[in-house]
């Protein structure tokens, strides 16, 4: 099991649950037993987040499109949060498994920070995501967690990212 390191960084996560629920409950792993990462980069036992906004947008927008196609009303959200501790999966794979180059493609495509949990007080804000043509975009008003316990600089940075107007391809992969 990897050691949790002091991550102390802004992270992003796609999730279909509404902000009211997430701001209250935070993010918890689906499975107990702690974080486990395979040599292929698959993580279980933790909360998947990304250090790359585009990755979270891709997941959320493609998921929203699938829900829309299935005639479901729900849409997926992109959340900005603060991680105090976590495991940078790319760093872990290079240090523990000695992987490099093409062996890291899967991990690079996700830019994952694996967290044990993220309390509601560290969830800063959220926006809905959707596909518009071949682009993933954030839309509707930003929903801010007024109870978030993060620095003012972190709060402003999270809001700036979510309100930046950035779009990414529905097939977006970091570094490509």
C-alpha positions as CSV (number, residue, x, y, z in Angstrom):
1,X,0.0,0.0,0.0
2,X,1.5,3.4,-1.0
3,X,2.3,6.0,1.7
4,X,0.1,9.1,1.7
5,X,2.2,12.1,1.1
6,X,1.6,15.7,1.9
7,X,0.0,16.7,-1.4
8,X,-1.4,20.1,-0.5
9,X,-2.7,21.0,-3.9
10,X,-5.8,21.9,-5.9
11,X,-7.5,18.8,-7.4
12,X,-10.5,18.1,-9.6
13,X,-13.1,15.4,-9.7
14,X,-16.0,14.5,-11.9
15,X,-19.1,13.2,-10.0
16,X,-22.8,13.0,-10.8
17,X,-23.9,13.8,-7.3
18,X,-25.2,17.3,-6.7
19,X,-23.1,19.9,-4.8
20,X,-25.4,20.0,-1.8
21,X,-24.7,16.4,-1.2
22,X,-20.9,16.6,-1.9
23,X,-20.4,19.8,0.1
24,X,-22.0,18.0,3.1
25,X,-20.6,14.5,2.7
26,X,-17.4,15.0,0.8
27,X,-15.9,12.2,-1.3
28,X,-15.3,8.7,0.2
29,X,-13.9,5.6,-1.4
30,X,-16.3,2.9,-2.7
31,X,-14.2,0.2,-1.2
32,X,-12.4,-0.1,2.2
33,X,-8.9,-1.3,2.7
34,X,-6.8,1.7,1.8
35,X,-5.3,2.8,-1.5
36,X,-3.8,0.1,-3.7
37,X,-2.1,0.8,-7.1
38,X,-1.2,-1.9,-9.6
39,X,1.8,-1.7,-11.9
40,X,-0.6,-0.7,-14.7
41,X,-1.7,2.3,-12.7
42,X,-5.2,1.0,-11.7
43,X,-6.1,2.5,-8.3
44,X,-8.6,1.0,-5.9
45,X,-9.6,1.8,-2.3
46,X,-9.3,5.5,-2.6
47,X,-10.9,8.6,-4.2
48,X,-9.8,9.2,-7.8
49,X,-9.0,12.9,-8.5
50,X,-7.0,14.6,-11.1
51,X,-4.4,17.4,-11.0
52,X,-5.6,18.3,-14.5
53,X,-8.9,20.2,-14.9
54,X,-9.2,18.9,-18.5
55,X,-9.2,15.3,-17.4
56,X,-12.1,15.9,-14.9
57,X,-13.9,17.9,-17.6
58,X,-13.5,15.0,-20.1
59,X,-14.9,12.4,-17.7
60,X,-17.8,14.7,-16.6
61,X,-18.8,15.8,-20.0
62,X,-18.7,12.4,-21.6
63,X,-20.7,11.0,-18.7
64,X,-23.2,13.8,-19.0
65,X,-23.6,13.0,-22.7
66,X,-24.2,9.3,-22.0
67,X,-26.8,10.3,-19.4
68,X,-28.5,12.7,-21.8
69,X,-28.5,9.9,-24.5
70,X,-30.2,7.6,-22.0
71,X,-32.8,10.4,-21.4
72,X,-31.7,10.9,-17.8
73,X,-32.1,14.3,-16.3
74,X,-29.0,14.3,-14.2
75,X,-25.7,15.8,-15.4
76,X,-22.2,15.4,-14.1
77,X,-20.3,18.0,-12.2
78,X,-16.7,19.0,-12.0
79,X,-15.6,19.7,-8.5
80,X,-12.5,21.7,-7.4
81,X,-11.2,20.6,-4.0
82,X,-8.1,20.8,-1.8
83,X,-6.1,17.6,-1.1
84,X,-3.9,17.7,2.0
85,X,-2.6,14.2,1.5
86,X,-2.7,11.8,-1.5
87,X,-0.6,9.7,-3.8
88,X,0.5,11.1,-7.1
89,X,0.1,7.9,-9.2
90,X,2.7,8.8,-11.8
91,X,5.3,9.5,-9.1
92,X,4.4,6.3,-7.3
93,X,4.7,4.2,-10.5
94,X,8.1,5.6,-11.4
95,X,9.4,5.3,-7.8
96,X,7.9,1.9,-6.8
97,X,7.7,0.1,-10.1
98,X,10.5,1.9,-12.1
99,X,8.1,2.6,-15.0
100,X,8.9,5.1,-17.6
101,X,7.9,6.2,-21.1
102,X,5.0,4.3,-22.7
103,X,4.6,2.3,-19.6
104,X,3.1,5.4,-18.0
105,X,0.6,6.3,-20.7
106,X,-2.5,5.2,-18.7
107,X,-1.4,7.1,-15.6
108,X,-0.5,10.2,-17.7
109,X,-3.9,10.1,-19.3
110,X,-5.5,10.6,-15.9
111,X,-3.0,12.7,-14.0
112,X,-4.4,11.0,-10.9
113,X,-4.0,12.0,-7.3
114,X,-5.4,9.1,-5.2
115,X,-6.9,10.3,-1.9
116,X,-8.1,8.3,1.1
117,X,-11.1,10.7,1.3
118,X,-11.9,14.4,0.8
119,X,-14.0,15.9,3.5
120,X,-16.8,18.3,2.5
121,X,-15.0,21.2,4.1
122,X,-12.3,20.8,1.4
123,X,-14.7,20.8,-1.6
124,X,-14.5,24.4,-2.8
125,X,-16.8,24.7,-5.8
126,X,-18.5,22.9,-8.7
127,X,-19.9,23.5,-12.2
128,X,-21.8,21.2,-14.6
129,X,-20.1,19.8,-17.6
130,X,-21.3,18.9,-21.0
131,X,-20.3,18.0,-24.5
132,X,-20.9,20.7,-27.1
133,X,-20.0,19.1,-30.4
134,X,-16.6,17.5,-29.8
135,X,-15.7,19.8,-27.0
136,X,-16.1,19.4,-23.2
137,X,-17.2,22.6,-21.5
138,X,-18.3,23.8,-18.1
139,X,-21.6,25.6,-18.0
140,X,-24.3,27.1,-15.8
141,X,-23.4,29.1,-12.7
142,X,-20.6,28.1,-10.4
143,X,-21.8,26.7,-7.1
144,X,-19.5,27.6,-4.3
145,X,-19.2,25.8,-0.9
146,X,-19.5,28.7,1.5
147,X,-18.5,26.3,4.4
148,X,-15.2,25.3,2.7
149,X,-12.2,25.6,5.0
150,X,-9.4,26.5,2.6
151,X,-7.2,29.5,2.2
152,X,-8.5,32.5,0.3
153,X,-5.9,32.1,-2.3
154,X,-6.9,28.5,-2.9
155,X,-10.6,29.4,-3.0
156,X,-9.9,32.1,-5.6
157,X,-7.7,29.8,-7.7
158,X,-10.4,27.1,-7.7
159,X,-13.0,29.6,-8.8
160,X,-10.7,31.0,-11.5
161,X,-10.1,27.5,-12.9
162,X,-13.8,26.6,-13.0
163,X,-14.8,30.0,-14.5
164,X,-11.9,30.1,-17.0
165,X,-14.0,29.2,-20.1
166,X,-11.5,26.6,-21.1
167,X,-12.7,23.7,-23.3
168,X,-11.0,20.4,-24.1
169,X,-11.6,17.8,-26.8
170,X,-13.9,14.9,-25.8
171,X,-10.8,12.7,-26.4
172,X,-8.5,15.0,-24.4
173,X,-5.4,13.4,-23.0
174,X,-2.7,15.4,-21.2
175,X,0.6,15.7,-23.0
176,X,-0.9,14.8,-26.4
